[in-house]
Amino acid sequence: MRSPGTPLVVLTVGFSFSLAANLLWTWPGGPVRILGGALASIALPAAIHMWPQVQAHTRITGAVRNVAMSAIAALAAVTTLVHASSLLMEHGENQWLAYSYPVVTELLVVLAVLARQPKAKVVKAAKAAPKQRTTRDTPPGPESSAPNEIESHRSQRDEIIAWAATLKAPPTPKAIQAHFKCSRSTANRALRDARAVG
């Protein structure tokens, strides 16, 4: 069984702090306010999980995705900041410290999210060896470039498997192709291997 890793632990702790602060502050207001507090805490993690599934095929799609994510993050952070700091000051905490706790927590959550993003590696095409012909009838052999191409495919397949492991649901071959700019066959092989590993 794979360990969750520090980023996931930090993300879980930050979410728990946000949820607790929002629920405790809204609790006296009844079920409607409690639901609002819970929604403010759930919004950011939900958006993070949906982020990889929104494929930015055009600049407009990418811009809409960025604006939506920024708005969700900002509104969720402000809500938690107000609720948590008000709760802490109500229980005697210094004003500046009361504001610093939720700010530090939200920044840790942001770092944890960034740390969980798959590392993008640029896979450079292998340079073809200069063609050498001894005679007109002897075509150049594929031996010089084949190992480099195989290594390149293996490296990209490993990247895809690592990326798929970070997602909540298995990606489709089209999503893999769009994300890694790879061939359909590479995407299918990597997806098959990712399922075997998972």
CYANA upper distance limits for C-alpha pairs under 8 A (distance plus 0.5 A):
  4 PRO  CA      8 LEU  CA      6.45
  4 PRO  CA      9 VAL  CA      7.27
  5 GLY  CA      9 VAL  CA      6.90
  6 THR  CA     10 VAL  CA      6.59
  6 THR  CA    112 ALA  CA      8.48
  7 PRO  CA     11 LEU  CA      6.53
  7 PRO  CA    111 LEU  CA      8.37
  7 PRO  CA    112 ALA  CA      4.96
  7 PRO  CA    113 VAL  CA      7.53
  7 PRO  CA    115 ALA  CA      6.65
  7 PRO  CA    116 ARG  CA      6.75
  8 LEU  CA     12 THR  CA      6.55
  8 LEU  CA    112 ALA  CA      7.26
  8 LEU  CA    116 ARG  CA      7.90
  9 VAL  CA     13 VAL  CA      6.67
 10 VAL  CA     14 GLY  CA      6.52
 10 VAL  CA    108 LEU  CA      7.54
 10 VAL  CA    109 VAL  CA      7.09
 10 VAL  CA    112 ALA  CA      6.68
 11 LEU  CA     15 PHE  CA      6.58
 11 LEU  CA    108 LEU  CA      8.10
 11 LEU  CA    109 VAL  CA      5.64
 11 LEU  CA    112 ALA  CA      6.16
 11 LEU  CA    113 VAL  CA      7.49
 12 THR  CA     16 SER  CA      6.59
 13 VAL  CA     17 PHE  CA      6.69
 14 GLY  CA     18 SER  CA      6.72
 14 GLY  CA    105 THR  CA      6.20
 14 GLY  CA    106 GLU  CA      7.34
 14 GLY  CA    108 LEU  CA      7.73
 14 GLY  CA    109 VAL  CA      6.24
 15 PHE  CA     19 LEU  CA      6.53
 15 PHE  CA     41 SER  CA      7.30
 15 PHE  CA     42 ILE  CA      8.48
 15 PHE  CA     45 PRO  CA      8.34
 15 PHE  CA    109 VAL  CA      8.16
 16 SER  CA     20 ALA  CA      6.49
 17 PHE  CA     21 ALA  CA      6.60
 17 PHE  CA    105 THR  CA      8.30
 18 SER  CA     22 ASN  CA      6.64
 18 SER  CA     41 SER  CA      6.30
 18 SER  CA     80 THR  CA      6.45
 18 SER  CA     84 ALA  CA      8.19
 18 SER  CA    102 PRO  CA      8.29
 19 LEU  CA     23 LEU  CA      6.49
 19 LEU  CA     37 GLY  CA      7.90
 19 LEU  CA     38 ALA  CA      6.67
 19 LEU  CA     41 SER  CA      5.72
 19 LEU  CA     42 ILE  CA      8.26
 20 ALA  CA     24 LEU  CA      6.43
 21 ALA  CA     25 TRP  CA      6.60
 21 ALA  CA     80 THR  CA      7.42
 21 ALA  CA     83 HIS  CA      6.72
 21 ALA  CA     84 ALA  CA      5.52
 21 ALA  CA     87 LEU  CA      7.85
 22 ASN  CA     26 THR  CA      6.64
 22 ASN  CA     34 ILE  CA      8.20
 22 ASN  CA     37 GLY  CA      5.21
 22 ASN  CA     38 ALA  CA      7.06
 22 ASN  CA     40 ALA  CA      8.08
 22 ASN  CA     41 SER  CA      7.66
 22 ASN  CA     79 THR  CA      8.38
 22 ASN  CA     80 THR  CA      6.71
 22 ASN  CA     83 HIS  CA      6.28
 22 ASN  CA     84 ALA  CA      7.38
 23 LEU  CA     27 TRP  CA      6.15
 23 LEU  CA     34 ILE  CA      6.21
 23 LEU  CA     37 GLY  CA      6.10
 23 LEU  CA     38 ALA  CA      6.87
 24 LEU  CA     28 PRO  CA      8.45
 24 LEU  CA     87 LEU  CA      8.36
 25 TRP  CA     83 HIS  CA      6.31
 25 TRP  CA     84 ALA  CA      7.93
 25 TRP  CA     86 SER  CA      8.46
 25 TRP  CA     87 LEU  CA      6.75
 26 THR  CA     30 GLY  CA      7.75
 26 THR  CA     33 ARG  CA      5.84
 26 THR  CA     34 ILE  CA      5.59
 26 THR  CA     37 GLY  CA      6.75
 27 TRP  CA     31 PRO  CA      7.99
 27 TRP  CA     33 ARG  CA      7.62
 27 TRP  CA     34 ILE  CA      6.10
 29 GLY  CA     33 ARG  CA      6.10
 29 GLY  CA     34 ILE  CA      7.66
 30 GLY  CA     34 ILE  CA      6.73
 31 PRO  CA     35 LEU  CA      6.57
 32 VAL  CA     36 GLY  CA      6.88
 33 ARG  CA     37 GLY  CA      6.71
 34 ILE  CA     38 ALA  CA      6.69
 35 LEU  CA     39 LEU  CA      6.57
 36 GLY  CA     40 ALA  CA      6.77
 37 GLY  CA     41 SER  CA      7.09
 38 ALA  CA     42 ILE  CA      6.70
 39 LEU  CA     43 ALA  CA      6.33
 40 ALA  CA     44 LEU  CA      8.19
 40 ALA  CA     75 LEU  CA      8.37
 40 ALA  CA     76 ALA  CA      5.72
 40 ALA  CA     79 THR  CA      7.21
 40 ALA  CA     80 THR  CA      7.92
 41 SER  CA     45 PRO  CA      8.30
 41 SER  CA     76 ALA  CA      7.05
 41 SER  CA     80 THR  CA      7.96
 42 ILE  CA     46 ALA  CA      6.56
 43 ALA  CA     47 ALA  CA      6.63
 43 ALA  CA     72 ILE  CA      7.28
 43 ALA  CA     76 ALA  CA      7.36
 44 LEU  CA     48 ILE  CA      6.68
 44 LEU  CA     72 ILE  CA      6.76
 44 LEU  CA     73 ALA  CA      6.31
 44 LEU  CA     76 ALA  CA      7.06
 45 PRO  CA     49 HIS  CA      6.78
 46 ALA  CA     50 MET  CA      6.84
 47 ALA  CA     51 TRP  CA      6.48
 47 ALA  CA     69 MET  CA      7.23
 47 ALA  CA     72 ILE  CA      8.07
 48 ILE  CA     52 PRO  CA      8.32
 48 ILE  CA    113 VAL  CA      8.31
 49 HIS  CA     53 GLN  CA      8.41
 49 HIS  CA    167 LEU  CA      7.84
 49 HIS  CA    168 LYS  CA      7.45
 50 MET  CA     54 VAL  CA      7.14
 51 TRP  CA     65 ARG  CA      8.30
 52 PRO  CA    167 LEU  CA      8.46
 53 GLN  CA    175 ALA  CA      8.22
 54 VAL  CA     65 ARG  CA      7.83
 55 GLN  CA     61 THR  CA      8.20
 55 GLN  CA     62 GLY  CA      8.28
 55 GLN  CA    175 ALA  CA      8.01
 55 GLN  CA    178 ALA  CA      8.16
 56 ALA  CA     60 ILE  CA      8.46
 56 ALA  CA     61 THR  CA      5.59
 56 ALA  CA     62 GLY  CA      5.04
 56 ALA  CA     65 ARG  CA      8.07
 57 HIS  CA     61 THR  CA      7.09
 57 HIS  CA     62 GLY  CA      7.75
 58 THR  CA     62 GLY  CA      6.77
 59 ARG  CA     63 ALA  CA      6.50
 60 ILE  CA     64 VAL  CA      6.62
 61 THR  CA     65 ARG  CA      6.60
 62 GLY  CA     66 ASN  CA      6.63
 63 ALA  CA     67 VAL  CA      6.60
 64 VAL  CA     68 ALA  CA      6.51
 65 ARG  CA     69 MET  CA      6.58
 66 ASN  CA     70 SER  CA      6.52
 67 VAL  CA     71 ALA  CA      6.57
 68 ALA  CA     72 ILE  CA      6.66
 69 MET  CA     73 ALA  CA      6.58
 70 SER  CA     74 ALA  CA      6.53
 71 ALA  CA     75 LEU  CA      6.52
 72 ILE  CA     76 ALA  CA      6.44
 73 ALA  CA     77 ALA  CA      6.49
 74 ALA  CA     78 VAL  CA      6.62
 75 LEU  CA     79 THR  CA      6.60
 76 ALA  CA     80 THR  CA      6.73
 77 ALA  CA     81 LEU  CA      6.47
 77 ALA  CA    106 GLU  CA      7.16
 78 VAL  CA     82 VAL  CA      6.65
 79 THR  CA     83 HIS  CA      6.67
 80 THR  CA     84 ALA  CA      6.22
 80 THR  CA    102 PRO  CA      7.43
 81 LEU  CA     85 SER  CA      6.33
 81 LEU  CA     99 TYR  CA      7.22
 81 LEU  CA    102 PRO  CA      5.96
 81 LEU  CA    103 VAL  CA      7.28
 82 VAL  CA     86 SER  CA      6.41
 83 HIS  CA     87 LEU  CA      6.59
 84 ALA  CA     88 LEU  CA      6.66
 84 ALA  CA     98 ALA  CA      7.93
 84 ALA  CA     99 TYR  CA      8.31
 84 ALA  CA    102 PRO  CA      6.89
 85 SER  CA     89 MET  CA      6.58
 85 SER  CA     95 GLN  CA      8.11
 85 SER  CA     98 ALA  CA      5.10
 85 SER  CA     99 TYR  CA      5.61
 85 SER  CA    101 TYR  CA      8.17
 85 SER  CA    102 PRO  CA      7.60
 86 SER  CA     90 GLU  CA      6.53
 86 SER  CA     98 ALA  CA      8.00
 87 LEU  CA     91 HIS  CA      7.01
 88 LEU  CA     92 GLY  CA      7.10
 88 LEU  CA     93 GLU  CA      5.88
 88 LEU  CA     98 ALA  CA      6.04
 89 MET  CA     93 GLU  CA      5.14
 89 MET  CA     94 ASN  CA      6.89
 89 MET  CA     95 GLN  CA      6.68
 89 MET  CA     98 ALA  CA      6.60
 93 GLU  CA     97 LEU  CA      7.33
 93 GLU  CA     98 ALA  CA      6.42
 94 ASN  CA     98 ALA  CA      6.40
 95 GLN  CA     99 TYR  CA      6.92
 96 TRP  CA    100 SER  CA      6.67
 97 LEU  CA    101 TYR  CA      6.81
 98 ALA  CA    102 PRO  CA      8.08
 99 TYR  CA    103 VAL  CA      7.02
100 SER  CA    104 VAL  CA      6.48
101 TYR  CA    105 THR  CA      6.74
102 PRO  CA    106 GLU  CA      6.52
103 VAL  CA    107 LEU  CA      6.68
104 VAL  CA    108 LEU  CA      6.67
105 THR  CA    109 VAL  CA      6.78
106 GLU  CA    110 VAL  CA      6.81
107 LEU  CA    111 LEU  CA      6.80
108 LEU  CA    112 ALA  CA      6.57
109 VAL  CA    113 VAL  CA      6.64
110 VAL  CA    114 LEU  CA      6.76
111 LEU  CA    115 ALA  CA      6.53
112 ALA  CA    116 ARG  CA      6.77
113 VAL  CA    117 GLN  CA      7.17
116 ARG  CA    166 THR  CA      7.79
117 GLN  CA    166 THR  CA      8.24
118 PRO  CA    162 ALA  CA      7.71
118 PRO  CA    163 TRP  CA      5.86
118 PRO  CA    166 THR  CA      7.99
121 LYS  CA    159 GLU  CA      8.48
123 VAL  CA    152 SER  CA      7.35
123 VAL  CA    156 GLN  CA      7.73
124 LYS  CA    152 SER  CA      8.44
125 ALA  CA    149 GLU  CA      8.21
125 ALA  CA    152 SER  CA      8.13
126 ALA  CA    145 SER  CA      7.62
126 ALA  CA    148 ASN  CA      6.37
126 ALA  CA    149 GLU  CA      6.84
126 ALA  CA    152 SER  CA      8.20
127 LYS  CA    145 SER  CA      7.99
128 ALA  CA    144 SER  CA      8.11
128 ALA  CA    145 SER  CA      6.27
129 ALA  CA    144 SER  CA      6.71
129 ALA  CA    145 SER  CA      7.03
131 LYS  CA    140 PRO  CA      6.53
132 GLN  CA    140 PRO  CA      6.63
133 ARG  CA    138 THR  CA      6.93
133 ARG  CA    139 PRO  CA      7.11
133 ARG  CA    140 PRO  CA      6.62
134 THR  CA    138 THR  CA      7.22
142 PRO  CA    146 ALA  CA      6.36
143 GLU  CA    147 PRO  CA      7.69
144 SER  CA    148 ASN  CA      8.35
145 SER  CA    149 GLU  CA      6.80
146 ALA  CA    150 ILE  CA      6.65
147 PRO  CA    151 GLU  CA      6.62
148 ASN  CA    152 SER  CA      6.64
149 GLU  CA    153 HIS  CA      6.77
150 ILE  CA    154 ARG  CA      6.72
151 GLU  CA    155 SER  CA      6.61
152 SER  CA    156 GLN  CA      6.76
153 HIS  CA    157 ARG  CA      6.52
153 HIS  CA    186 THR  CA      7.90
154 ARG  CA    158 ASP  CA      6.67
155 SER  CA    159 GLU  CA      6.86
156 GLN  CA    160 ILE  CA      6.76
157 ARG  CA    161 ILE  CA      6.74
157 ARG  CA    186 THR  CA      7.43
157 ARG  CA    187 ALA  CA      8.20
157 ARG  CA    189 ARG  CA      8.21
157 ARG  CA    190 ALA  CA      5.67
158 ASP  CA    162 ALA  CA      6.70
158 ASP  CA    190 ALA  CA      8.01
159 GLU  CA    163 TRP  CA      6.61
160 ILE  CA    164 ALA  CA      6.52
160 ILE  CA    176 ILE  CA      7.73
160 ILE  CA    180 PHE  CA      8.17
160 ILE  CA    187 ALA  CA      8.37
160 ILE  CA    190 ALA  CA      6.77
160 ILE  CA    191 LEU  CA      8.25
161 ILE  CA    165 ALA  CA      6.78
161 ILE  CA    190 ALA  CA      6.59
161 ILE  CA    191 LEU  CA      7.52
161 ILE  CA    193 ASP  CA      7.67
161 ILE  CA    194 ALA  CA      5.48
162 ALA  CA    166 THR  CA      7.39
163 TRP  CA    167 LEU  CA      7.54
164 ALA  CA    170 PRO  CA      6.81
164 ALA  CA    171 PRO  CA      7.01
164 ALA  CA    191 LEU  CA      8.44
164 ALA  CA    194 ALA  CA      7.41
165 ALA  CA    194 ALA  CA      7.91
165 ALA  CA    198 GLY  CA      7.97
167 LEU  CA    171 PRO  CA      8.14
171 PRO  CA    175 ALA  CA      6.53
171 PRO  CA    176 ILE  CA      7.14
171 PRO  CA    191 LEU  CA      8.28
172 THR  CA    176 ILE  CA      6.90
172 THR  CA    191 LEU  CA      8.45
173 PRO  CA    177 GLN  CA      6.65
173 PRO  CA    184 ARG  CA      7.31
173 PRO  CA    187 ALA  CA      5.83
173 PRO  CA    188 ASN  CA      6.40
173 PRO  CA    191 LEU  CA      7.63
174 LYS  CA    178 ALA  CA      6.63
174 LYS  CA    184 ARG  CA      8.15
174 LYS  CA    187 ALA  CA      8.36
175 ALA  CA    179 HIS  CA      6.57
176 ILE  CA    180 PHE  CA      6.43
176 ILE  CA    181 LYS  CA      8.18
176 ILE  CA    182 CYS  CA      8.06
176 ILE  CA    187 ALA  CA      6.36
177 GLN  CA    181 LYS  CA      5.52
177 GLN  CA    182 CYS  CA      5.54
177 GLN  CA    183 SER  CA      6.91
177 GLN  CA    184 ARG  CA      7.03
177 GLN  CA    187 ALA  CA      6.67
178 ALA  CA    182 CYS  CA      8.13
182 CYS  CA    186 THR  CA      6.93
182 CYS  CA    187 ALA  CA      7.22
183 SER  CA    187 ALA  CA      6.82
184 ARG  CA    188 ASN  CA      6.66
185 SER  CA    189 ARG  CA      6.62
186 THR  CA    190 ALA  CA      6.55
187 ALA  CA    191 LEU  CA      6.53
188 ASN  CA    192 ARG  CA      6.60
189 ARG  CA    193 ASP  CA      6.67
190 ALA  CA    194 ALA  CA      6.45
191 LEU  CA    195 ARG  CA      6.70
192 ARG  CA    196 ALA  CA      6.86
193 ASP  CA    197 VAL  CA      6.67
194 ALA  CA    198 GLY  CA      6.50
